[in-house]
Amino acid sequence: MKRKFLKPGKNNKEDRINFIKFWVQYIKTHSDKEWSRQQNIVINSQIKS
């Protein structure tokens, strides 16, 4: 599978829009189980700190 990278924007607004598009594409191309497991890692690390 080809790895996709987040495109940098010209400003903060464009960065946020690019991230949303990147995340939507990720969710569409990965199973619920896979992306929810990764989100769980982030959430649990925030709770621990």
C-alpha positions as CSV (number, residue, x, y, z in Angstrom):
1,M,0.0,0.0,0.0
2,K,1.3,3.4,-0.9
3,R,1.8,5.7,2.0
4,K,0.0,9.1,1.9
5,F,1.4,12.2,3.6
6,L,-0.4,15.3,4.7
7,K,0.1,18.3,2.4
8,P,1.3,21.4,4.1
9,G,-1.0,24.4,3.7
10,K,-0.1,28.1,3.0
11,N,-1.7,29.1,6.3
12,N,-3.4,27.6,9.4
13,K,-6.8,27.4,7.8
14,E,-5.5,25.5,4.8
15,D,-3.5,23.2,7.1
16,R,-6.7,22.3,9.0
17,I,-8.7,21.7,5.8
18,N,-5.9,19.5,4.4
19,F,-5.9,17.5,7.7
20,I,-9.6,17.0,7.5
21,K,-9.4,15.8,3.9
22,F,-6.4,13.5,4.9
23,W,-8.4,12.0,7.8
24,V,-11.6,11.5,5.8
25,Q,-9.5,9.6,3.2
26,Y,-7.9,7.5,5.9
27,I,-11.2,6.6,7.5
28,K,-12.6,5.6,4.0
29,T,-9.6,3.3,3.2
30,H,-9.0,1.7,6.6
31,S,-11.3,-0.6,8.7
32,D,-13.2,0.8,11.7
33,K,-11.2,-1.6,13.9
34,E,-7.9,-0.3,12.7
35,W,-8.5,3.4,13.0
36,S,-10.4,3.1,16.2
37,R,-7.5,1.1,17.7
38,Q,-5.1,3.9,16.7
39,Q,-7.4,6.6,18.2
40,N,-7.6,4.6,21.4
41,I,-3.8,4.7,21.7
42,V,-3.9,8.5,21.5
43,I,-6.7,8.9,24.0
44,N,-5.2,6.5,26.5
45,S,-1.8,8.4,26.3
46,Q,-3.6,11.6,27.1
47,I,-5.4,10.1,30.0
48,K,-2.1,8.8,31.5
49,S,-0.4,12.2,31.3
